[in-house]
Each structure stands twice: as structure tokens, then as C-alpha cells.
Amino acid sequence: MEEKQKQERKVVHLQLGDEHLYYGSIAQLFEDFTEEELGISYYKTKNNLKAKGIIATDKCIIRQGVLRTKVKSV
């Protein structure tokens, strides 16, 4: 039987005050919130989040992580 690799996918975590929201992409995050609401532009977030891992503004904190899932055996 062939062993399957674990699946991983990127997760973008937004902390806006006491609220925590999770997104599958930076693009979707900016569909729900404006640059003014987050205090940072889409392009700055896209270009810097991966390298820094976390971006903090006076309005929010944006983190990028990995969602790890177990692969079901067939």
C-alpha cells in the first residue's frame, strides 16, 4: 500500500480587536475588509506576510500559518 503525505495549506489569521477570523488567502481577507479598516494595503500584506510571518498595525494583527490535516488511509 502506498503511503500518502500529510496535506498542508496556508491559513491567514486576522485578529481585529477581540475577534479572530481565519482565511484561506490574503485576497479573500481584503474582499471582506478594506485597507482603511486594516491599516495596511493588500500589496504590502501580500509582499511581506510570508517573510515576516506576522504583520501588526494599530488596527489589527495578521498572521500566516499552516493548517495541517491528517490524510485518511484508503
PQR file with spaces between the fields and no chain letter, atoms N, CA, C, O and H, PARSE charges and radii, in Angstrom:
ATOM       1  N    MET     1       0.834   -1.175    0.000 -0.4000 1.5000
ATOM       2  CA   MET     1       0.000    0.000    0.000 -0.0000 2.0000
ATOM       3  C    MET     1       0.888    1.250    0.000  0.5500 1.7000
ATOM       4  O    MET     1       1.886    1.320    0.717 -0.5500 1.4000
ATOM       5  N    GLU     2       0.508    2.212   -0.804 -0.4000 1.5000
ATOM       6  CA   GLU     2       1.276    3.450   -0.946 -0.0000 2.0000
ATOM       7  C    GLU     2       0.934    4.403    0.202  0.5500 1.7000
ATOM       8  O    GLU     2      -0.240    4.612    0.508 -0.5500 1.4000
ATOM       9  H    GLU     2      -0.303    2.154   -1.386  0.4000 1.0000
ATOM      10  N    GLU     3       1.960    4.980    0.835 -0.4000 1.5000
ATOM      11  CA   GLU     3       1.751    5.909    1.934 -0.0000 2.0000
ATOM      12  C    GLU     3       1.499    7.302    1.384  0.5500 1.7000
ATOM      13  O    GLU     3       2.248    7.791    0.538 -0.5500 1.4000
ATOM      14  H    GLU     3       2.913    4.810    0.587  0.4000 1.0000
ATOM      15  N    LYS     4       0.446    7.934    1.867 -0.4000 1.5000
ATOM      16  CA   LYS     4       0.124    9.290    1.429 -0.0000 2.0000
ATOM      17  C    LYS     4       0.819   10.299    2.319  0.5500 1.7000
ATOM      18  O    LYS     4       1.039   10.044    3.503 -0.5500 1.4000
ATOM      19  H    LYS     4      -0.163    7.537    2.554  0.4000 1.0000
ATOM      20  N    GLN     5       1.168   11.449    1.750 -0.4000 1.5000
ATOM      21  CA   GLN     5       1.798   12.519    2.516 -0.0000 2.0000
ATOM      22  C    GLN     5       0.722   13.341    3.221  0.5500 1.7000
ATOM      23  O    GLN     5      -0.417   13.424    2.761 -0.5500 1.4000
ATOM      24  H    GLN     5       0.990   11.656    0.788  0.4000 1.0000
ATOM      25  N    LYS     6       1.102   13.941    4.334 -0.4000 1.5000
ATOM      26  CA   LYS     6       0.177   14.816    5.041 -0.0000 2.0000
ATOM      27  C    LYS     6      -0.108   16.034    4.180  0.5500 1.7000
ATOM      28  O    LYS     6       0.767   16.528    3.470 -0.5500 1.4000
ATOM      29  H    LYS     6       2.027   13.874    4.707  0.4000 1.0000
ATOM      30  N    GLN     7      -1.333   16.505    4.252 -0.4000 1.5000
ATOM      31  CA   GLN     7      -1.723   17.678    3.496 -0.0000 2.0000
ATOM      32  C    GLN     7      -1.543   18.917    4.348  0.5500 1.7000
ATOM      33  O    GLN     7      -1.866   18.911    5.535 -0.5500 1.4000
ATOM      34  H    GLN     7      -2.044   16.103    4.829  0.4000 1.0000
ATOM      35  N    GLU     8      -1.030   19.974    3.751 -0.4000 1.5000
ATOM      36  CA   GLU     8      -0.855   21.240    4.432 -0.0000 2.0000
ATOM      37  C    GLU     8      -1.373   22.353    3.536  0.5500 1.7000
ATOM      38  O    GLU     8      -1.209   22.318    2.316 -0.5500 1.4000
ATOM      39  H    GLU     8      -0.767   19.979    2.786  0.4000 1.0000
ATOM      40  N    ARG     9      -2.001   23.339    4.161 -0.4000 1.5000
ATOM      41  CA   ARG     9      -2.410   24.507    3.390 -0.0000 2.0000
ATOM      42  C    ARG     9      -2.252   25.762    4.223  0.5500 1.7000
ATOM      43  O    ARG     9      -2.315   25.729    5.452 -0.5500 1.4000
ATOM      44  H    ARG     9      -2.134   23.368    5.152  0.4000 1.0000
ATOM      45  N    LYS    10      -2.049   26.845    3.542 -0.4000 1.5000
ATOM      46  CA   LYS    10      -1.811   28.144    4.163 -0.0000 2.0000
ATOM      47  C    LYS    10      -3.093   28.655    4.816  0.5500 1.7000
ATOM      48  O    LYS    10      -4.186   28.486    4.275 -0.5500 1.4000
ATOM      49  H    LYS    10      -1.998   26.871    2.544  0.4000 1.0000
ATOM      50  N    VAL    11      -2.948   29.281    5.980 -0.4000 1.5000
ATOM      51  CA   VAL    11      -4.059   29.915    6.677 -0.0000 2.0000
ATOM      52  C    VAL    11      -3.637   31.326    7.066  0.5500 1.7000
ATOM      53  O    VAL    11      -2.541   31.533    7.588 -0.5500 1.4000
ATOM      54  H    VAL    11      -2.060   29.418    6.419  0.4000 1.0000
ATOM      55  N    VAL    12      -4.500   32.278    6.811 -0.4000 1.5000
ATOM      56  CA   VAL    12      -4.250   33.653    7.203 -0.0000 2.0000
ATOM      57  C    VAL    12      -5.167   33.958    8.387  0.5500 1.7000
ATOM      58  O    VAL    12      -6.388   33.837    8.285 -0.5500 1.4000
ATOM      59  H    VAL    12      -5.390   32.110    6.388  0.4000 1.0000
ATOM      60  N    HIS    13      -4.569   34.352    9.504 -0.4000 1.5000
ATOM      61  CA   HIS    13      -5.307   34.628   10.737 -0.0000 2.0000
ATOM      62  C    HIS    13      -5.369   36.128   10.950  0.5500 1.7000
ATOM      63  O    HIS    13      -4.340   36.802   10.987 -0.5500 1.4000
ATOM      64  H    HIS    13      -3.578   34.450    9.586  0.4000 1.0000
ATOM      65  N    LEU    14      -6.576   36.645   11.090 -0.4000 1.5000
ATOM      66  CA   LEU    14      -6.783   38.066   11.343 -0.0000 2.0000
ATOM      67  C    LEU    14      -7.290   38.243   12.766  0.5500 1.7000
ATOM      68  O    LEU    14      -8.293   37.645   13.157 -0.5500 1.4000
ATOM      69  H    LEU    14      -7.412   36.097   11.060  0.4000 1.0000
ATOM      70  N    GLN    15      -6.595   39.062   13.531 -0.4000 1.5000
ATOM      71  CA   GLN    15      -7.066   39.451   14.856 -0.0000 2.0000
ATOM      72  C    GLN    15      -7.446   40.915   14.773  0.5500 1.7000
ATOM      73  O    GLN    15      -6.601   41.785   14.562 -0.5500 1.4000
ATOM      74  H    GLN    15      -5.780   39.547   13.214  0.4000 1.0000
ATOM      75  N    LEU    16      -8.719   41.167   14.940 -0.4000 1.5000
ATOM      76  CA   LEU    16      -9.268   42.515   14.852 -0.0000 2.0000
ATOM      77  C    LEU    16      -9.962   42.790   16.180  0.5500 1.7000
ATOM      78  O    LEU    16     -11.118   42.414   16.371 -0.5500 1.4000
ATOM      79  H    LEU    16      -9.406   40.460   15.111  0.4000 1.0000
ATOM      80  N    GLY    17      -9.258   43.442   17.092 -0.4000 1.5000
ATOM      81  CA   GLY    17      -9.771   43.604   18.450 -0.0000 2.0000
ATOM      82  C    GLY    17      -9.793   42.243   19.137  0.5500 1.7000
ATOM      83  O    GLY    17      -8.775   41.553   19.192 -0.5500 1.4000
ATOM      84  H    GLY    17      -8.319   43.747   16.937  0.4000 1.0000
ATOM      85  N    ASP    18     -10.953   41.860   19.657 -0.4000 1.5000
ATOM      86  CA   ASP    18     -11.109   40.545   20.301 -0.0000 2.0000
ATOM      87  C    ASP    18     -11.591   39.470   19.332  0.5500 1.7000
ATOM      88  O    ASP    18     -11.764   38.314   19.719 -0.5500 1.4000
ATOM      89  H    ASP    18     -11.780   42.421   19.612  0.4000 1.0000
ATOM      90  N    GLU    19     -11.806   39.847   18.080 -0.4000 1.5000
ATOM      91  CA   GLU    19     -12.323   38.918   17.073 -0.0000 2.0000
ATOM      92  C    GLU    19     -11.169   38.234   16.340  0.5500 1.7000
ATOM      93  O    GLU    19     -10.189   38.882   15.971 -0.5500 1.4000
ATOM      94  H    GLU    19     -11.665   40.786   17.766  0.4000 1.0000
ATOM      95  N    HIS    20     -11.291   36.919   16.132 -0.4000 1.5000
ATOM      96  CA   HIS    20     -10.295   36.136   15.409 -0.0000 2.0000
ATOM      97  C    HIS    20     -10.980   35.493   14.198  0.5500 1.7000
ATOM      98  O    HIS    20     -11.956   34.756   14.339 -0.5500 1.4000
ATOM      99  H    HIS    20     -12.087   36.393   16.432  0.4000 1.0000
ATOM     100  N    LEU    21     -10.453   35.784   13.015 -0.4000 1.5000
ATOM     101  CA   LEU    21     -11.012   35.252   11.775 -0.0000 2.0000
ATOM     102  C    LEU    21      -9.914   34.548   10.999  0.5500 1.7000
ATOM     103  O    LEU    21      -8.746   34.929   11.079 -0.5500 1.4000
ATOM     104  H    LEU    21      -9.660   36.383   12.900  0.4000 1.0000
ATOM     105  N    TYR    22     -10.287   33.522   10.249 -0.4000 1.5000
ATOM     106  CA   TYR    22      -9.323   32.713    9.518 -0.0000 2.0000
ATOM     107  C    TYR    22      -9.691   32.679    8.039  0.5500 1.7000
ATOM     108  O    TYR    22     -10.853   32.502    7.674 -0.5500 1.4000
ATOM     109  H    TYR    22     -11.236   33.212   10.185  0.4000 1.0000
ATOM     110  N    TYR    23      -8.671   32.853    7.195 -0.4000 1.5000
ATOM     111  CA   TYR    23      -8.874   32.929    5.751 -0.0000 2.0000
ATOM     112  C    TYR    23      -7.938   31.984    5.022  0.5500 1.7000
ATOM     113  O    TYR    23      -6.856   31.668    5.516 -0.5500 1.4000
ATOM     114  H    TYR    23      -7.727   32.997    7.492  0.4000 1.0000
ATOM     115  N    GLY    24      -8.350   31.539    3.860 -0.4000 1.5000
ATOM     116  CA   GLY    24      -7.531   30.693    3.018 -0.0000 2.0000
ATOM     117  C    GLY    24      -6.611   31.490    2.109  0.5500 1.7000
ATOM     118  O    GLY    24      -5.712   30.928    1.483 -0.5500 1.4000
ATOM     119  H    GLY    24      -9.229   31.796    3.459  0.4000 1.0000
ATOM     120  N    SER    25      -6.834   32.799    2.034 -0.4000 1.5000
ATOM     121  CA   SER    25      -5.980   33.638    1.185 -0.0000 2.0000
ATOM     122  C    SER    25      -6.032   35.083    1.642  0.5500 1.7000
ATOM     123  O    SER    25      -6.992   35.516    2.279 -0.5500 1.4000
ATOM     124  H    SER    25      -7.564   33.255    2.542  0.4000 1.0000
ATOM     125  N    ILE    26      -4.997   35.810    1.310 -0.4000 1.5000
ATOM     126  CA   ILE    26      -4.939   37.236    1.595 -0.0000 2.0000
ATOM     127  C    ILE    26      -5.984   37.961    0.753  0.5500 1.7000
ATOM     128  O    ILE    26      -6.591   38.929    1.211 -0.5500 1.4000
ATOM     129  H    ILE    26      -4.217   35.458    0.792  0.4000 1.0000
ATOM     130  N    ALA    27      -6.190   37.502   -0.460 -0.4000 1.5000
ATOM     131  CA   ALA    27      -7.171   38.130   -1.349 -0.0000 2.0000
ATOM     132  C    ALA    27      -8.567   38.094   -0.730  0.5500 1.7000
ATOM     133  O    ALA    27      -9.289   39.089   -0.794 -0.5500 1.4000
ATOM     134  H    ALA    27      -5.696   36.716   -0.832  0.4000 1.0000
ATOM     135  N    GLN    28      -8.958   36.978   -0.138 -0.4000 1.5000
ATOM     136  CA   GLN    28     -10.273   36.882    0.475 -0.0000 2.0000
ATOM     137  C    GLN    28     -10.382   37.791    1.699  0.5500 1.7000
ATOM     138  O    GLN    28     -11.435   38.381    1.940 -0.5500 1.4000
ATOM     139  H    GLN    28      -8.371   36.170   -0.086  0.4000 1.0000
ATOM     140  N    LEU    29      -9.319   37.904    2.457 -0.4000 1.5000
ATOM     141  CA   LEU    29      -9.298   38.812    3.599 -0.0000 2.0000
ATOM     142  C    LEU    29      -9.629   40.231    3.151  0.5500 1.7000
ATOM     143  O    LEU    29     -10.417   40.924    3.795 -0.5500 1.4000
ATOM     144  H    LEU    29      -8.463   37.424    2.261  0.4000 1.0000
ATOM     145  N    PHE    30      -9.021   40.663    2.037 -0.4000 1.5000
ATOM     146  CA   PHE    30      -9.253   42.016    1.543 -0.0000 2.0000
ATOM     147  C    PHE    30     -10.560   42.142    0.762  0.5500 1.7000
ATOM     148  O    PHE    30     -10.936   43.250    0.379 -0.5500 1.4000
ATOM     149  H    PHE    30      -8.382   40.100    1.514  0.4000 1.0000
ATOM     150  N    GLU    31     -11.255   41.041    0.518 -0.4000 1.5000
ATOM     151  CA   GLU    31     -12.623   41.108   -0.005 -0.0000 2.0000
ATOM     152  C    GLU    31     -13.576   41.487    1.125  0.5500 1.7000
ATOM     153  O    GLU    31     -14.579   42.163    0.895 -0.5500 1.4000
ATOM     154  H    GLU    31     -10.949   40.141    0.829  0.4000 1.0000
ATOM     155  N    ASP    32     -13.262   41.049    2.345 -0.4000 1.5000
ATOM     156  CA   ASP    32     -14.126   41.292    3.500 -0.0000 2.0000
ATOM     157  C    ASP    32     -13.818   42.594    4.224  0.5500 1.7000
ATOM     158  O    ASP    32     -14.704   43.165    4.858 -0.5500 1.4000
ATOM     159  H    ASP    32     -12.448   40.499    2.531  0.4000 1.0000
ATOM     160  N    PHE    33     -12.580   43.076    4.144 -0.4000 1.5000
ATOM     161  CA   PHE    33     -12.162   44.287    4.851 -0.0000 2.0000
ATOM     162  C    PHE    33     -11.422   45.211    3.905  0.5500 1.7000
ATOM     163  O    PHE    33     -10.761   44.762    2.969 -0.5500 1.4000
ATOM     164  H    PHE    33     -11.859   42.612    3.628  0.4000 1.0000
ATOM     165  N    THR    34     -11.539   46.501    4.158 -0.4000 1.5000
ATOM     166  CA   THR    34     -10.828   47.484    3.340 -0.0000 2.0000
ATOM     167  C    THR    34      -9.443   47.748    3.928  0.5500 1.7000
ATOM     168  O    THR    34      -9.160   47.396    5.073 -0.5500 1.4000
ATOM     169  H    THR    34     -12.077   46.865    4.919  0.4000 1.0000
ATOM     170  N    GLU    35      -8.603   48.365    3.135 -0.4000 1.5000
ATOM     171  CA   GLU    35      -7.270   48.761    3.599 -0.0000 2.0000
ATOM     172  C    GLU    35      -7.381   49.736    4.773  0.5500 1.7000
ATOM     173  O    GLU    35      -6.557   49.706    5.687 -0.5500 1.4000
ATOM     174  H    GLU    35      -8.833   48.652    2.205  0.4000 1.0000
ATOM     175  N    GLU    36      -8.382   50.584    4.747 -0.4000 1.5000
ATOM     176  CA   GLU    36      -8.583   51.552    5.833 -0.0000 2.0000
ATOM     177  C    GLU    36      -8.973   50.829    7.129  0.5500 1.7000
ATOM     178  O    GLU    36      -8.522   51.216    8.207 -0.5500 1.4000
ATOM     179  H    GLU    36      -9.051   50.609    4.004  0.4000 1.0000
ATOM     180  N    GLU    37      -9.795   49.797    7.034 -0.4000 1.5000
ATOM     181  CA   GLU    37     -10.210   49.054    8.226 -0.0000 2.0000
ATOM     182  C    GLU    37      -9.053   48.283    8.853  0.5500 1.7000
ATOM     183  O    GLU    37      -9.005   48.114   10.071 -0.5500 1.4000
ATOM     184  H    GLU    37     -10.161   49.483    6.158  0.4000 1.0000
ATOM     185  N    LEU    38      -8.113   47.809    8.015 -0.4000 1.5000
ATOM     186  CA   LEU    38      -6.998   47.000    8.499 -0.0000 2.0000
ATOM     187  C    LEU    38      -5.739   47.817    8.777  0.5500 1.7000
ATOM     188  O    LEU    38      -4.871   47.387    9.536 -0.5500 1.4000
ATOM     189  H    LEU    38      -8.152   47.946    7.025  0.4000 1.0000
ATOM     190  N    GLY    39      -5.644   48.981    8.168 -0.4000 1.5000
ATOM     191  CA   GLY    39      -4.474   49.826    8.381 -0.0000 2.0000
ATOM     192  C    GLY    39      -3.261   49.403    7.576  0.5500 1.7000
ATOM     193  O    GLY    39      -2.134   49.770    7.910 -0.5500 1.4000
ATOM     194  H    GLY    39      -6.349   49.330    7.551  0.4000 1.0000
ATOM     195  N    ILE    40      -3.480   48.630    6.512 -0.4000 1.5000
ATOM     196  CA   ILE    40      -2.390   48.175    5.648 -0.0000 2.0000
ATOM     197  C    ILE    40      -2.974   47.834    4.281  0.5500 1.7000
ATOM     198  O    ILE    40      -4.140   47.457    4.173 -0.5500 1.4000
ATOM     199  H    ILE    40      -4.395   48.332    6.240  0.4000 1.0000
ATOM     200  N    SER    41      -2.163   47.967    3.247 -0.4000 1.5000
ATOM     201  CA   SER    41      -2.648   47.671    1.897 -0.0000 2.0000
ATOM     202  C    SER    41      -2.533   46.184    1.570  0.5500 1.7000
ATOM     203  O    SER    41      -1.773   45.442    2.193 -0.5500 1.4000
ATOM     204  H    SER    41      -1.215   48.273    3.334  0.4000 1.0000
ATOM     205  N    TYR    42      -3.300   45.787    0.590 -0.4000 1.5000
ATOM     206  CA   TYR    42      -3.261   44.403    0.102 -0.0000 2.0000
ATOM     207  C    TYR    42      -1.847   44.052   -0.368  0.5500 1.7000
ATOM     208  O    TYR    42      -1.327   42.988   -0.029 -0.5500 1.4000
ATOM     209  H    TYR    42      -3.917   46.390    0.084  0.4000 1.0000
ATOM     210  N    TYR    43      -1.232   44.934   -1.139 -0.4000 1.5000
ATOM     211  CA   TYR    43       0.077   44.631   -1.723 -0.0000 2.0000
ATOM     212  C    TYR    43       1.176   44.552   -0.666  0.5500 1.7000
ATOM     213  O    TYR    43       2.066   43.707   -0.760 -0.5500 1.4000
ATOM     214  H    TYR    43      -1.654   45.797   -1.414  0.4000 1.0000
ATOM     215  N    LYS    44       1.120   45.426    0.338 -0.4000 1.5000
ATOM     216  CA   LYS    44       2.092   45.346    1.422 -0.0000 2.0000
ATOM     217  C    LYS    44       1.941   44.041    2.187  0.5500 1.7000
ATOM     218  O    LYS    44       2.928   43.403    2.553 -0.5500 1.4000
ATOM     219  H    LYS    44       0.397   46.113    0.415  0.4000 1.0000
ATOM     220  N    THR    45       0.701   43.654    2.422 -0.4000 1.5000
ATOM     221  CA   THR    45       0.438   42.398    3.134 -0.0000 2.0000
ATOM     222  C    THR    45       0.941   41.218    2.310  0.5500 1.7000
ATOM     223  O    THR    45       1.641   40.345    2.822 -0.5500 1.4000
ATOM     224  H    THR    45      -0.101   44.172    2.125  0.4000 1.0000
ATOM     225  N    LYS    46       0.579   41.201    1.036 -0.4000 1.5000
ATOM     226  CA   LYS    46       0.978   40.096    0.163 -0.0000 2.0000
ATOM     227  C    LYS    46       2.494   39.976    0.050  0.5500 1.7000
ATOM     228  O    LYS    46       3.028   38.867    0.049 -0.5500 1.4000
ATOM     229  H    LYS    46       0.010   41.910    0.621  0.4000 1.0000
ATOM     230  N    ASN    47       3.189   41.102   -0.044 -0.4000 1.5000
ATOM     231  CA   ASN    47       4.636   41.085   -0.238 -0.0000 2.0000
ATOM     232  C    ASN    47       5.425   40.811    1.034  0.5500 1.7000
ATOM     233  O    ASN    47       6.563   40.349    0.954 -0.5500 1.4000
ATOM     234  H    ASN    47       2.756   42.003   -0.043  0.4000 1.0000
ATOM     235  N    ASN    48       4.857   41.082    2.205 -0.4000 1.5000
ATOM     236  CA   ASN    48       5.622   40.988    3.443 -0.0000 2.0000
ATOM     237  C    ASN    48       5.189   39.890    4.409  0.5500 1.7000
ATOM     238  O    ASN    48       5.982   39.492    5.262 -0.5500 1.4000
ATOM     239  H    ASN    48       3.932   41.458    2.270  0.4000 1.0000
ATOM     240  N    LEU    49       3.977   39.394    4.307 -0.4000 1.5000
ATOM     241  CA   LEU    49       3.470   38.456    5.310 -0.0000 2.0000
ATOM     242  C    LEU    49       4.248   37.149    5.347  0.5500 1.7000
ATOM     243  O    LEU    49       4.553   36.643    6.427 -0.5500 1.4000
ATOM     244  H    LEU    49       3.332   39.717    3.614  0.4000 1.0000
ATOM     245  N    LYS    50       4.567   36.607    4.207 -0.4000 1.5000
ATOM     246  CA   LYS    50       5.285   35.328    4.189 -0.0000 2.0000
ATOM     247  C    LYS    50       6.665   35.453    4.843  0.5500 1.7000
ATOM     248  O    LYS    50       7.063   34.589    5.624 -0.5500 1.4000
ATOM     249  H    LYS    50       4.320   37.018    3.330  0.4000 1.0000
ATOM     250  N    ALA    51       7.377   36.507    4.530 -0.4000 1.5000
ATOM     251  CA   ALA    51       8.726   36.695    5.070 -0.0000 2.0000
ATOM     252  C    ALA    51       8.700   36.991    6.564  0.5500 1.7000
ATOM     253  O    ALA    51       9.529   36.482    7.318 -0.5500 1.4000
ATOM     254  H    ALA    51       7.053   37.208    3.896  0.4000 1.0000
ATOM     255  N    LYS    52       7.749   37.810    6.988 -0.4000 1.5000
ATOM     256  CA   LYS    52       7.693   38.222    8.384 -0.0000 2.0000
ATOM     257  C    LYS    52       6.893   37.251    9.257  0.5500 1.7000
ATOM     258  O    LYS    52       7.191   37.081   10.439 -0.5500 1.4000
ATOM     259  H    LYS    52       7.075   38.224    6.375  0.4000 1.0000
ATOM     260  N    GLY    53       5.879   36.619    8.669 -0.4000 1.5000
ATOM     261  CA   GLY    53       5.039   35.707    9.431 -0.0000 2.0000
ATOM     262  C    GLY    53       3.949   36.397   10.226  0.5500 1.7000
ATOM     263  O    GLY    53       2.932   35.785   10.550 -0.5500 1.4000
ATOM     264  H    GLY    53       5.636   36.757    7.709  0.4000 1.0000
ATOM     265  N    ILE    54       4.152   37.672   10.543 -0.4000 1.5000
ATOM     266  CA   ILE    54       3.163   38.453   11.290 -0.0000 2.0000
ATOM     267  C    ILE    54       3.298   39.922   10.914  0.5500 1.7000
ATOM     268  O    ILE    54       4.403   40.448   10.781 -0.5500 1.4000
ATOM     269  H    ILE    54       4.979   38.170   10.279  0.4000 1.0000
ATOM     270  N    ILE    55       2.155   40.567   10.748 -0.4000 1.5000
ATOM     271  CA   ILE    55       2.120   41.997   10.484 -0.0000 2.0000
ATOM     272  C    ILE    55       1.170   42.610   11.508  0.5500 1.7000
ATOM     273  O    ILE    55       0.028   42.171   11.646 -0.5500 1.4000
ATOM     274  H    ILE    55       1.258   40.140   10.856  0.4000 1.0000
ATOM     275  N    ALA    56       1.643   43.621   12.221 -0.4000 1.5000
ATOM     276  CA   ALA    56       0.815   44.304   13.213 -0.0000 2.0000
ATOM     277  C    ALA    56       0.659   45.764   12.817  0.5500 1.7000
ATOM     278  O    ALA    56       1.638   46.449   12.521 -0.5500 1.4000
ATOM     279  H    ALA    56       2.571   43.978   12.109  0.4000 1.0000
ATOM     280  N    THR    57      -0.570   46.224   12.814 -0.4000 1.5000
ATOM     281  CA   THR    57      -0.857   47.645   12.605 -0.0000 2.0000
ATOM     282  C    THR    57      -1.556   48.147   13.858  0.5500 1.7000
ATOM     283  O    THR    57      -1.780   47.381   14.795 -0.5500 1.4000
ATOM     284  H    THR    57      -1.365   45.668   13.054  0.4000 1.0000
ATOM     285  N    ASP    58      -1.897   49.417   13.879 -0.4000 1.5000
ATOM     286  CA   ASP    58      -2.628   49.940   15.029 -0.0000 2.0000
ATOM     287  C    ASP    58      -4.081   49.470   15.049  0.5500 1.7000
ATOM     288  O    ASP    58      -4.800   49.710   16.020 -0.5500 1.4000
ATOM     289  H    ASP    58      -1.715   50.040   13.117  0.4000 1.0000
ATOM     290  N    LYS    59      -4.518   48.795   13.969 -0.4000 1.5000
ATOM     291  CA   LYS    59      -5.905   48.335   13.871 -0.0000 2.0000
ATOM     292  C    LYS    59      -6.071   46.819   13.948  0.5500 1.7000
ATOM     293  O    LYS    59      -7.136   46.334   14.330 -0.5500 1.4000
ATOM     294  H    LYS    59      -3.934   48.600   13.181  0.4000 1.0000
ATOM     295  N    CYS    60      -5.029   46.065   13.588 -0.4000 1.5000
ATOM     296  CA   CYS    60      -5.175   44.606   13.544 -0.0000 2.0000
ATOM     297  C    CYS    60      -3.823   43.903   13.599  0.5500 1.7000
ATOM     298  O    CYS    60      -2.765   44.530   13.533 -0.5500 1.4000
ATOM     299  H    CYS    60      -4.164   46.458   13.278  0.4000 1.0000
ATOM     300  N    ILE    61      -3.895   42.589   13.722 -0.4000 1.5000
ATOM     301  CA   ILE    61      -2.715   41.729   13.597 -0.0000 2.0000
ATOM     302  C    ILE    61      -3.059   40.662   12.558  0.5500 1.7000
ATOM     303  O    ILE    61      -4.106   40.019   12.638 -0.5500 1.4000
ATOM     304  H    ILE    61      -4.754   42.080   13.776  0.4000 1.0000
ATOM     305  N    ILE    62      -2.176   40.484   11.592 -0.4000 1.5000
ATOM     306  CA   ILE    62      -2.367   39.462   10.559 -0.0000 2.0000
ATOM     307  C    ILE    62      -1.207   38.487   10.656  0.5500 1.7000
ATOM     308  O    ILE    62      -0.042   38.883   10.636 -0.5500 1.4000
ATOM     309  H    ILE    62      -1.325   41.006   11.527  0.4000 1.0000
ATOM     310  N    ARG    63      -1.539   37.206   10.761 -0.4000 1.5000
ATOM     311  CA   ARG    63      -0.516   36.162   10.839 -0.0000 2.0000
ATOM     312  C    ARG    63      -0.752   35.167    9.702  0.5500 1.7000
ATOM     313  O    ARG    63      -1.865   35.033    9.192 -0.5500 1.4000
ATOM     314  H    ARG    63      -2.486   36.884   10.777  0.4000 1.0000
ATOM     315  N    GLN    64       0.304   34.487    9.325 -0.4000 1.5000
ATOM     316  CA   GLN    64       0.173   33.416    8.339 -0.0000 2.0000
ATOM     317  C    GLN    64       0.726   32.148    8.951  0.5500 1.7000
ATOM     318  O    GLN    64       1.807   32.155    9.539 -0.5500 1.4000
ATOM     319  H    GLN    64       1.208   34.597    9.739  0.4000 1.0000
ATOM     320  N    GLY    65      -0.006   31.068    8.817 -0.4000 1.5000
ATOM     321  CA   GLY    65       0.430   29.791    9.354 -0.0000 2.0000
ATOM     322  C    GLY    65       0.050   28.665    8.416  0.5500 1.7000
ATOM     323  O    GLY    65      -0.375   28.887    7.283 -0.5500 1.4000
ATOM     324  H    GLY    65      -0.884   31.062    8.340  0.4000 1.0000
ATOM     325  N    VAL    66       0.213   27.460    8.914 -0.4000 1.5000
ATOM     326  CA   VAL    66      -0.080   26.269    8.122 -0.0000 2.0000
ATOM     327  C    VAL    66      -1.133   25.444    8.846  0.5500 1.7000
ATOM     328  O    VAL    66      -1.007   25.166   10.039 -0.5500 1.4000
ATOM     329  H    VAL    66       0.558   27.281    9.836  0.4000 1.0000
ATOM     330  N    LEU    67      -2.164   25.058    8.123 -0.4000 1.5000
ATOM     331  CA   LEU    67      -3.188   24.171    8.636 -0.0000 2.0000
ATOM     332  C    LEU    67      -2.778   22.757    8.254  0.5500 1.7000
ATOM     333  O    LEU    67      -2.661   22.435    7.071 -0.5500 1.4000
ATOM     334  H    LEU    67      -2.267   25.284    7.154  0.4000 1.0000
ATOM     335  N    ARG    68      -2.565   21.928    9.240 -0.4000 1.5000
ATOM     336  CA   ARG    68      -2.124   20.553    8.974 -0.0000 2.0000
ATOM     337  C    ARG    68      -3.311   19.617    9.157  0.5500 1.7000
ATOM     338  O    ARG    68      -4.043   19.693   10.144 -0.5500 1.4000
ATOM     339  H    ARG    68      -2.660   22.189   10.201  0.4000 1.0000
ATOM     340  N    THR    69      -3.479   18.747    8.194 -0.4000 1.5000
ATOM     341  CA   THR    69      -4.587   17.796    8.254 -0.0000 2.0000
ATOM     342  C    THR    69      -4.048   16.378    8.114  0.5500 1.7000
ATOM     343  O    THR    69      -3.037   16.136    7.455 -0.5500 1.4000
ATOM     344  H    THR    69      -2.885   18.686    7.392  0.4000 1.0000
ATOM     345  N    LYS    70      -4.739   15.469    8.740 -0.4000 1.5000
ATOM     346  CA   LYS    70      -4.364   14.070    8.640 -0.0000 2.0000
ATOM     347  C    LYS    70      -4.964   13.475    7.370  0.5500 1.7000
ATOM     348  O    LYS    70      -6.128   13.716    7.051 -0.5500 1.4000
ATOM     349  H    LYS    70      -5.561   15.665    9.275  0.4000 1.0000
ATOM     350  N    VAL    71      -4.178   12.712    6.666 -0.4000 1.5000
ATOM     351  CA   VAL    71      -4.653   12.064    5.457 -0.0000 2.0000
ATOM     352  C    VAL    71      -5.294   10.743    5.852  0.5500 1.7000
ATOM     353  O    VAL    71      -4.719    9.941    6.587 -0.5500 1.4000
ATOM     354  H    VAL    71      -3.232   12.516    6.925  0.4000 1.0000
ATOM     355  N    LYS    72      -6.506   10.542    5.339 -0.4000 1.5000
ATOM     356  CA   LYS    72      -7.186    9.276    5.620 -0.0000 2.0000
ATOM     357  C    LYS    72      -6.563    8.166    4.800  0.5500 1.7000
ATOM     358  O    LYS    72      -6.280    8.334    3.614 -0.5500 1.4000
ATOM     359  H    LYS    72      -6.973   11.194    4.741  0.4000 1.0000
ATOM     360  N    SER    73      -6.349    7.019    5.450 -0.4000 1.5000
ATOM     361  CA   SER    73      -5.811    5.882    4.685 -0.0000 2.0000
ATOM     362  C    SER    73      -6.940    5.198    3.940  0.5500 1.7000
ATOM     363  O    SER    73      -8.065    5.098    4.428 -0.5500 1.4000
ATOM     364  H    SER    73      -6.578    6.882    6.414  0.4000 1.0000
ATOM     365  N    VAL    74      -6.617    4.740    2.768 -0.4000 1.5000
ATOM     366  CA   VAL    74      -7.614    4.129    1.888 -0.0000 2.0000
ATOM     367  C    VAL    74      -7.641    2.638    2.095  0.5500 1.7000
ATOM     368  O    VAL    74      -8.417    1.939    1.444 -0.5500 1.4000
ATOM     369  H    VAL    74      -5.702    4.821    2.372  0.4000 1.0000
